[in-house]
């Protein structure tokens, strides 16, 4: 691959733009929170951005490495991460679907929620409502349940009983 000098800056510019776009996807938050963590996809997309920037730098690396190796590596590295991004996106999509399909009991177990901190009832209109009651706390389990309930087809409404805040209010009173 003996590319002309005019093609290398164009390829470098394309790699930098691709890296910036990929970086934009890393930090761009759109839609609702995921049912289950998407950290794996986030890391792969961050790697894709870094590989695009590294590929652009490789194109102009000093002559210690042959131009063929540099040019191939400059394209292969981002292509590898682009393929990994596709596999990670498919994996995350199936994990999100499995999360949304969980029953309330499965979601409670997955989230590590203690059943004695919750009360499941039906409101006057017949909708299921899961209420966090004392001595419960609004911690990671509650956040996990909120994300699950947002995605679940048959998920209950989530509420916090005011008794949760009673101890805090007593501490704050003069």
NORUR-V55151 format. One record per pair of residues at least 12 apart in sequence whose C-alpha atoms are under 6 Angstrom apart, sorted by the first residue. I is the first residue (numbers start at 1). J is the second residue. If there is no record, write none. Layout:
I | J
I | J
This chain:
1 | 68
12 | 56
15 | 52
15 | 56
16 | 53
19 | 49
19 | 52
22 | 49
23 | 49
35 | 96
35 | 147
35 | 148
36 | 96
41 | 88
44 | 85
48 | 78
48 | 81
51 | 77
51 | 78
52 | 78
55 | 74
58 | 70
58 | 74
59 | 71
100 | 151
100 | 152
111 | 141
111 | 144
112 | 141
113 | 141
117 | 132
117 | 133
117 | 136
118 | 131
118 | 132
118 | 133
119 | 131
128 | 156
129 | 156
129 | 157
129 | 158
130 | 158
131 | 158
131 | 159
131 | 160
132 | 160
132 | 161
133 | 161
133 | 164
134 | 163
134 | 164
